[in-house]
């Protein structure tokens, strides 16, 4: 199934790395959810995927039918069920993900700040911008150097020190 570059994207980030078994279970749940996901009884052209054992990505091609408030509420409810079932937090916007070698790690804001002060995270460290809006941005603006991300606004004092 082809998805338009303008397809809407929602990214939910787990506060911990998921096991391969959990990823399989979540992928199966995402497949079931997106297959039955509707907006005003219109089937949405949607898919879900798990990336790096940490990010749950929902994609909806709105060229067929658009996601509505009601359908978005359904997806949030679904993600809250995933959260409870797997004992993870998917809604903490200040749990910041970054790449260290091949590993994707995440830290609460204060711990991320400590790593920045220690020089373990710098302006070149790859971070994840989970605020991307569409498939095009997911491919070009999701994994970016810290200096090019919205994160830098949170820590401007440290970076300019």
C-alpha positions in Angstrom: 0.0 0.0 0.0 1.4 3.4 -1.1 1.1 6.3 1.3 1.2 9.9 0.3 4.1 12.0 1.6 1.4 14.2 3.1 0.0 11.4 5.2 -0.5 12.4 8.8 1.8 10.9 11.4 1.6 10.4 15.2 4.6 9.2 17.1 4.3 7.7 20.6 7.6 7.1 22.4 8.0 4.4 25.0 9.9 5.4 28.2 11.9 2.1 27.9 13.2 -0.2 25.2 10.6 -2.8 24.2 11.7 -6.4 24.0 11.5 -8.2 20.6 8.5 -10.2 21.9 6.7 -7.0 23.0 7.4 -5.5 19.6 5.8 -8.5 17.9 2.7 -8.2 20.2 2.4 -4.5 19.7 2.9 -4.7 15.9 0.1 -7.3 15.9 -2.2 -5.0 17.9 -1.3 -2.0 15.7 -2.2 -4.1 12.6 -5.5 -5.0 14.1 -6.2 -1.4 15.2 -5.3 0.2 11.9 -7.3 -2.4 9.9 -10.5 -1.4 11.8 -9.7 2.3 12.3 -12.6 4.4 10.9 -13.6 8.1 10.8 -17.4 8.5 10.5 -17.7 4.9 9.3 -15.1 5.5 6.6 -12.2 3.1 6.6 -9.0 5.0 7.1 -6.0 4.1 5.0 -3.7 3.6 7.9 -0.8 1.6 9.2 1.2 1.3 12.4 4.8 0.4 12.9 7.3 0.0 15.8 10.7 1.6 15.2 13.8 0.9 17.2 11.9 -1.1 19.8 10.8 2.2 21.2 8.6 4.3 18.9 5.0 3.5 17.9 4.2 5.3 14.7 0.6 5.7 13.3 0.3 6.8 9.7 -3.0 7.9 8.0 -3.2 8.8 4.3 -5.9 11.4 4.3 -6.3 11.5 0.6 -9.0 8.8 1.0 -10.6 9.8 4.3 -9.4 12.2 6.9 -8.8 11.5 10.6 -11.4 13.2 12.7 -11.5 14.2 16.3 -13.4 11.0 17.1 -11.0 8.8 15.2 -8.0 10.5 16.8 -9.6 9.9 20.2 -9.9 6.2 19.3 -6.2 6.1 18.6 -5.3 7.8 21.9 -7.5 5.3 23.7 -5.8 2.4 21.9 -2.4 3.8 22.9 -3.5 4.1 26.5 -4.5 0.4 26.4 -1.0 -0.5 25.0 0.5 1.6 27.8 -1.3 -0.3 30.5 -0.8 -3.7 29.0 2.9 -3.3 28.6 3.5 -1.1 31.7 5.1 1.7 29.6 4.6 5.5 29.3 3.8 6.7 25.8 2.7 10.2 26.7 5.6 11.8 28.5 6.7 14.6 26.1 9.8 15.4 28.3 11.2 11.9 28.1 13.8 12.7 25.4 15.1 10.1 23.0 18.6 10.2 21.5 21.0 7.9 19.8 24.2 6.6 21.4 26.0 4.4 18.8 23.5 1.9 17.5 21.3 2.2 20.6 18.3 4.5 21.0 18.0 5.6 24.6 15.7 8.0 26.4 16.0 10.1 29.6 13.7 12.4 31.5 14.5 16.1 30.9 16.6 16.5 34.1 18.8 13.5 33.3 19.1 14.6 29.6 20.3 17.9 31.0 22.9 16.2 33.2 24.2 14.2 30.1 24.5 17.5 28.2 26.5 19.1 31.1 28.8 16.1 31.2 29.3 16.3 27.4 27.8 12.8 26.8 25.2 14.5 24.6 26.3 17.3 22.4 25.0 19.4 19.5 25.7 16.6 17.0 23.9 13.9 19.0 21.0 12.5 17.0 17.7 13.2 18.8 14.1 12.3 17.8 11.6 14.9 17.0 8.3 13.2 17.7 6.4 16.4 16.8 6.7 15.7 13.0 3.3 16.0 11.3 3.5 14.0 8.1 5.4 11.2 6.3 7.7 13.6 4.5 8.8 15.1 7.9 9.1 11.7 9.4 11.6 10.8 6.7 13.5 14.1 6.8 13.1 15.8 10.2 12.5 13.0 12.7 16.1 11.9 13.4 18.1 15.1 13.5 21.2 16.4 15.2 20.4 18.1 18.6 21.4 21.5 17.2 18.7 21.2 14.5 15.9 20.0 16.9 13.2 21.7 19.0 15.0 20.2 22.0 17.7 22.8 21.8 15.2 25.5 22.9 14.8 23.7 26.3 18.6 23.8 26.9 19.7 27.0 25.1 21.4 28.2 28.3 23.6 25.1 28.5 24.5 25.0 24.8 25.4 28.7 24.6 27.4 28.6 27.8 
